[in-house]
Amino acid sequence: MTKIEDKVNEILGIEPDNKPTLESIVKVNNPPVPRIEDTNKSDIENDYKYSRDNYYDLIQKGQEAIEGILEIAKEGQHPRAYEVAGQLITNVAQTVDKLQDLQKKLKELKTATKGADTKIQNALFVGSTAELQKMLRNKGESNE
């Protein structure tokens, strides 16, 4: 509480109530997501799982922060609190979009590695025309 609120409470004889502050609402004691590497999976799959877990954690914390700031905005009716709530909502929505992009990128990576062509169809000769003619003459002589 502020000094003014403390003085008013003291004058009126009101015991200070222990309402949660913004710091206590937003502060969450979740440990960071550890990176657990599965040796049976590729780096792409391990990185995907790690990124996905972090995005889920960010989204969850963002939702908790939104709930807290909305409570504060409703109680205080201050425009700045509503502006911060709007920014938090936008940030969480962007994180959800990033999570969806992560899914799309993983799918593209998996299809790119499966669809890689190992057969060479259009081989090009790299060299001068004199070298090409020499190679063709030698090939013609060996066939005769």
Backbone as a ProteinNet text record, in pm:
[ID]
protein_1_A
[PRIMARY]
MTKIEDKVNEILGIEPDNKPTLESIVKVNNPPVPRIEDTNKSDIENDYKYSRDNYYDLIQKGQEAIEGILEIAKEGQHPRAYEVAGQLITNVAQTVDKLQDLQKKLKELKTATKGADTKIQNALFVGSTAELQKMLRNKGESNE
[TERTIARY]
83.7	0	87.8	26.4	100.1	99.2	180	187.2	54.1	-13	-142.1	-243.7	-250.5	-344.8	-312.1	-183.9	-144.7	-188.2	-169.2	-209	-360.2	-435.6	-582.7	-627.6	-571.4	-606.5	-572.9	-459.7	-419.3	-514.5	-553.6	-644.9	-782.1	-830.8	-963.8	-962	-844.6	-836.2	-864.6	-839.6	-864.2	-734.9	-746.9	-630.8	-601	-475.9	-445.2	-474.1	-554.7	-584.6	-475.8	-456.6	-349.3	-402.3	-446	-489.9	-367.5	-384.4	-269.4	-233.1	-106.2	-57.3	-31.3	-3.8	24.7	145.4	246.9	366.9	335.2	249.7	219.3	126.9	44.8	-44.7	34.1	119.6	191.7	307.1	369.1	483.9	439.6	492.2	461.3	592.5	592.4	714.9	724.6	712.6	730.2	877.3	935.5	1075.5	1085.9	1200.7	1215.4	1204.2	1160.8	1143.3	1281.2	1314.9	1447	1450.2	1564.5	1578.1	1617.4	1524.8	1549.5	1567.3	1683.8	1714	1692.5	1608.5	1582.1	1679.7	1766.4	1869	1811	1688.6	1625.5	1565.8	1556.3	1494.7	1600.9	1566.9	1661.7	1664.5	1762.5	1774.2	1650.2	1595.5	1476.5	1362	1340.2	1230.9	1257.7	1382.8	1417.1	1398.2	1445.6	1430	1283	1207.8	1064.6	995.9	1025.4	963	1001.6	1128.3	1174.8	1106.1	1101.2	1035.8	888	825.5	682.4	653.4	735.1	716.5	732.4	831.6	852.5	736.2	684.2	569.1	447.4	423.5	311.9	329.1	451.1	479.4	455.4	501.7	480.8	332.3	258.9	114.9	43.8	79.1	16.1	46.5	172.5	208.3	139.6	129.8	61.6	-85.3	-150.9	-292	-310.5	-219.2	-226.6	-205.9	-111.4	-86.7	-208	-272.8	-393.1	-502.8	-524.5	-626.8	-596.6	-470	-431.5	-450.1	-405.6	-416.9	-561.6	-644.6	-786.6	-854.9	-815.3	-870.1	-831.1	-706.3	-658.6	-728.8	-747.6	-813.8	-959.1	-1026.9	-1166.5	-1177.1	-1083.5	-1089.3	-1052.6	-948.4	-899.2	-964.6	-1021.6	-1082.7	-985.9	-857.5	-757.5	-731.4	-731.4	-712.7	-578.9	-475.1	-344.1	-348.3	-421.8	-432.9	-501.5	-601.9	-668.7	-575.9	-494.1	-398.8	-296.7	-248.2	-153.6	-220.6	-346.2	-419.3	-430.9	-458.5	-467.5	-334.9	-225.4	-93.6	-60.4	-96.2	-72.8	-151.6	-275.1	-358.5	-296.5	-247.8	-183.2	-58.7	21.9	144.2	113.4	11.9	-24.7	-76.3	-153.9	-204.9	-89.5	11.6	127.5	205	212.3	281.8	206.5	74	-6.1	19.7	28.6	60.3	197.6	293.2	427.7	425.8	341.5	328.3	272.9	174.7	119.8	222.3	302.5	408	511.6	537.9	632	582.6	452.5	393.3	412.9	387	398.2	542.5	637.4	778.4	825.5	779.6	817.2	764.2	641	581.9	659.9	701.1	780.2	915.9	978.6	1108	1096.7	991.3	974.8	946.8	865.7	835.8	956.4	1038.2	1156.1	1259	1275.7	1374.2	1324.8	1195.5	1141.9	1139	1112.9	1097.5	1227.7	1340.5	1468.4	1498	1529	1556	1701.6	1726.3	1863.4	1906.4	1814.7	1842.2	1875.3	1982.2	2021.1	1963.2	1882.4	1818.7	1881.4	1908.6	1961.3	2102.2	2199.5	2338	2391.2	2461.3	2516.8	2667.3	2720	2864.1	2917.2	3017.8	3078.6	3218.7	3240.9	3371.3	3359.7	3470.3	3469.7	3417.9	3388.4	3339.8	3450.1	3575.5	3687.6	3697.2	3679	3683.4	3567.4	3450.8	3333.8	3356.5	3409.6	3436.3	3539.7	3641.8	3744.7	3684	3596.8	3533.6	3442.1	3368.1	3279.6	3359.4	3473.2	3558.3	3612.3	3657.6	3711.7	3603.1	3483.6	3373	3337.7	3340.5	3309.4	3413.7	3539.7	3647.5	3639.9	3599.3	3592.6	3474.8	3368	3252.8	3278.6	3374.8	3399	3485.6
-118.7	0	124.5	235.2	360.6	423.7	523.9	593.9	659.6	712.2	778.6	678.2	562.5	460	413.3	401.7	362.7	467	596.4	704.6	706.3	691.1	691	571.9	457	338.5	358.6	423.9	449.2	548.1	653.9	754.7	694.4	612.9	553.7	429.7	384.9	268.3	138.4	138	17.9	-61.1	-189	-277	-294	-285.2	-305.3	-449.6	-463.4	-598.8	-640.8	-764.8	-818.1	-858.5	-759.2	-786.7	-817.2	-905.8	-937	-818	-795.7	-689.7	-747.8	-658.1	-701.7	-795.7	-762.8	-846.3	-988.1	-998.3	-1131.4	-1209.9	-1138	-1207	-1257.6	-1173.2	-1207.1	-1303.2	-1292.3	-1375.6	-1520.3	-1605.7	-1747.4	-1821	-1911.2	-1983	-2114.1	-2106.2	-2224.6	-2235.5	-2351.4	-2365.7	-2360.3	-2319.9	-2316	-2457	-2460.5	-2589	-2645.5	-2761.2	-2817.2	-2877.6	-2872.9	-2932.9	-3078.2	-3165.2	-3308.4	-3361	-3413.6	-3461.6	-3611.6	-3652.8	-3794.1	-3842.5	-3934.7	-3981.8	-4064.4	-4112.4	-4192.1	-4105	-3974.4	-3884.2	-3793.3	-3732.6	-3644.1	-3508	-3427	-3292.2	-3209.2	-3229.6	-3153.6	-3182	-3307.6	-3344.2	-3297.7	-3306.6	-3258.7	-3106.7	-3033.9	-2888.8	-2849.6	-2923	-2895.7	-2913.6	-3023.6	-3049.9	-2943.4	-2904.3	-2801.6	-2667.8	-2628.1	-2502.2	-2506.6	-2618.2	-2633.6	-2621	-2685.9	-2676.1	-2532	-2461.5	-2321.8	-2233	-2255.1	-2176.8	-2202	-2327.9	-2357.3	-2286.8	-2287	-2220.9	-2070.1	-2010.2	-1866.6	-1832.2	-1915.4	-1890.3	-1899.8	-2000.2	-2016.5	-1897.3	-1855.1	-1739.8	-1613.3	-1599.6	-1483.2	-1480.4	-1595.6	-1601.1	-1565.4	-1612	-1576.8	-1427.1	-1369.3	-1225.6	-1146.4	-1195	-1127	-1126.9	-1242	-1249.3	-1150.6	-1143	-1052.3	-906.7	-868.9	-728.7	-689.3	-784.6	-752.4	-727.1	-803	-777.4	-638.4	-603.7	-472	-362.8	-384.4	-284.8	-265.5	-375.8	-363.9	-288.5	-314.8	-247.7	-100.7	-70.2	66.8	150.7	90.3	160.8	261	226.1	315.3	275.1	372.5	339.6	271.3	306.3	245.7	95.8	55.4	-86.6	-162.7	-101.3	-165.8	-171.3	-68.8	-68.7	-181.3	-199.4	-307.3	-442.6	-455.2	-580.6	-610.1	-507.6	-525.3	-568.8	-510.9	-548.9	-693.5	-733.2	-871.5	-969.6	-935.2	-1021.3	-1034.8	-923.2	-926.7	-1014.8	-1001.3	-1081.6	-1230.3	-1265.7	-1407.3	-1460.2	-1378.6	-1420.5	-1441.9	-1356.2	-1372.5	-1499.4	-1531.6	-1653.5	-1776.8	-1771.3	-1882.2	-1897.2	-1784.3	-1790.7	-1851.7	-1816.8	-1873.8	-2024.3	-2068.3	-2211.5	-2282.5	-2220.6	-2279	-2278.4	-2171	-2165.9	-2275.3	-2304.1	-2410.1	-2544.4	-2569.7	-2693.3	-2699.8	-2587.5	-2582	-2605.4	-2544.2	-2559.4	-2703.2	-2767.4	-2906.6	-2994.7	-2969.7	-3048.5	-3028.2	-2904	-2876.3	-2945.7	-2945.1	-3010.8	-3161.1	-3221	-3365.4	-3402.4	-3323.6	-3355	-3326.4	-3227.8	-3195.9	-3307.3	-3365.6	-3473	-3602.5	-3627.5	-3749.4	-3738.9	-3620.7	-3601.8	-3572.9	-3580.3	-3550.7	-3656.3	-3610.7	-3700.9	-3742.6	-3871.2	-3921.1	-3955.9	-3953.9	-3988	-3859.8	-3862.8	-3746.9	-3766.4	-3669.4	-3682.7	-3590.7	-3470.6	-3373.8	-3334.5	-3418.1	-3388	-3289	-3190.3	-3088.3	-3106.1	-3074.8	-3076.6	-2938.8	-2936.1	-2809.6	-2810.3	-2727.6	-2719.5	-2640.2	-2631	-2554.3	-2641.7	-2576.5	-2652.7	-2742.1	-2697.6	-2779.8	-2908.6	-2897.6	-3017	-3110.4	-3053.5	-3134.1	-3208.4	-3138.9	-3203.6	-3314.9	-3290.1	-3390.9	-3513.4	-3491.3	-3601.8	-3680.1	-3611.2	-3678.3	-3758.2	-3703.8	-3776.1	-3903.7	-3892.4	-4010.1	-4114.9	-4070.1	-4164.2	-4230.8	-4154.9	-4210.8	-4312.1	-4287.8	-4379.4	-4508.4	-4497.9	-4617.1	-4706.1	-4651.2	-4728.8	-4804.9	-4759.4	-4821.1	-4938.1
0	0	0	-37.9	-40.2	98	115.4	243.7	277.9	177.6	200.9	252.9	189.7	234	375	406.1	541.1	643.4	612.4	704.2	724.3	615	624.4	709	686.5	766.1	912.9	939	1076.9	1144.5	1075.2	1130.7	1157.8	1064.1	1079.4	1167.5	1206.5	1292.2	1218.9	1091.8	1011	1002.4	1028.4	1015.3	866	831.3	688.4	648.9	545.3	498.4	400.5	394.7	311.2	174.4	98.5	-38	-123.3	-217.9	-302.6	-391	-405.8	-493.5	-632.2	-725.3	-861.7	-864.6	-785.2	-783.1	-734.3	-631.9	-579.4	-671.8	-749.1	-842.6	-962.7	-1017.2	-1139	-1110.8	-993.7	-962.3	-944.2	-1026.8	-1021.1	-999.2	-905.6	-873.6	-949.9	-1081.3	-1164.8	-1200.7	-1183.9	-1224.2	-1375.9	-1427.6	-1573	-1631.2	-1755.2	-1821.9	-1854	-1797.2	-1825.9	-1965.8	-2025.9	-2158.3	-2140.5	-2172.5	-2162.3	-2303.7	-2328.5	-2462.7	-2470	-2561.2	-2583.6	-2689.9	-2652.9	-2746.2	-2860.2	-2844.2	-2949.7	-3059.6	-3035.3	-3133.1	-3193	-3306.5	-3373.9	-3304.6	-3341.8	-3285.7	-3317.7	-3436.3	-3475.8	-3379.2	-3348.1	-3258.4	-3115.2	-3069.1	-2934.8	-2923.6	-3024.7	-3023.6	-3031.2	-3111.4	-3122.2	-2987.1	-2919.4	-2789.7	-2687.8	-2686	-2592.5	-2620.8	-2748.2	-2785.5	-2751.6	-2780	-2753	-2603.8	-2519.7	-2375	-2326.9	-2383.1	-2343.5	-2386.6	-2506.5	-2552.1	-2461.9	-2426.6	-2337.4	-2202.8	-2150.9	-2023.3	-2033.8	-2144.7	-2165.4	-2177.2	-2246.7	-2263	-2128.8	-2049.1	-1918.5	-1827.2	-1823.1	-1740.4	-1790.1	-1921.7	-1978.1	-1940.5	-1940.6	-1902.6	-1755.3	-1670.3	-1529.2	-1509.2	-1585	-1576.2	-1624.5	-1729.4	-1780.2	-1674.2	-1611	-1506.2	-1394.2	-1353.8	-1246.6	-1283	-1401.9	-1441.4	-1466.3	-1510.8	-1529.4	-1395	-1292	-1158.4	-1110.5	-1130.7	-1089	-1169.5	-1298.2	-1382.5	-1340.2	-1305.3	-1261.2	-1130.5	-1038.7	-909.1	-919.9	-996.9	-1003.3	-1110.2	-1211.4	-1323.8	-1386.8	-1388.1	-1444.7	-1589.4	-1680.4	-1822.2	-1852	-1778	-1801.1	-1771.9	-1670.3	-1636.6	-1750.4	-1811	-1924.5	-2046.2	-2063	-2173.3	-2156.4	-2034.7	-2007.1	-2029.5	-1988.9	-2010.5	-2160.3	-2238.1	-2383.1	-2443.5	-2394.9	-2444.3	-2407.1	-2286.7	-2244.6	-2330.3	-2357.5	-2441.3	-2580.8	-2635.8	-2767.2	-2764.4	-2658	-2648.4	-2637.9	-2561.6	-2548.5	-2682.8	-2752.1	-2883.3	-2981.9	-2976.8	-3064.6	-3029.8	-2901.5	-2860.1	-2909.7	-2907	-2960	-3109.8	-3181.1	-3324.1	-3348.2	-3263.4	-3277	-3253.3	-3160.6	-3135.3	-3259.1	-3324	-3445.9	-3558.6	-3568.3	-3669.9	-3645.6	-3519.1	-3484.8	-3537.7	-3524.1	-3577.8	-3730.2	-3795.7	-3941.1	-3985.7	-3915.7	-3951.9	-3931.5	-3825.2	-3802.9	-3914.9	-3955.4	-4063.7	-4193	-4220.6	-4341.1	-4335.1	-4217	-4202.3	-4224.1	-4170.2	-4186.1	-4330.9	-4400.5	-4540.2	-4628.4	-4594.1	-4674.6	-4665.6	-4547.6	-4534.1	-4597.1	-4593.6	-4654.3	-4805.9	-4856.9	-5000	-5071.9	-5004.4	-5069.3	-5174.4	-5293.4	-5405.8	-5402.6	-5407	-5409.1	-5550.9	-5644.7	-5784.1	-5861.4	-5937.6	-6017.8	-6156.9	-6200.1	-6330.5	-6434.4	-6399.3	-6494.3	-6453.7	-6487.3	-6454.8	-6557	-6509.7	-6597.5	-6607.7	-6725.3	-6743.1	-6709.5	-6625.9	-6591	-6648.3	-6744.1	-6809.4	-6937.7	-7008.3	-7133.1	-7246.9	-7359.8	-7475.8	-7531.4	-7521	-7570.1	-7489.3	-7356.3	-7271.7	-7303.3	-7331.8	-7365.4	-7496.8	-7597.6	-7725.9	-7710.9	-7630.8	-7606.7	-7540.1	-7441.6	-7370.8	-7464.4	-7550.2	-7645.1	-7748.9	-7795.9	-7890.8	-7828	-7702.5	-7632.6	-7611.5	-7583.3	-7563	-7694	-7805.3	-7936.3	-7979.5	-7948.9	-7984.3	-7904.7	-7776.2	-7693.2	-7730.4	-7790.3	-7831.3	-7961.1	-8044.5	-8174.8	-8167
[MASK]
++++++++++++++++++++++++++++++++++++++++++++++++++++++++++++++++++++++++++++++++++++++++++++++++++++++++++++++++++++++++++++++++++++++++++++++++

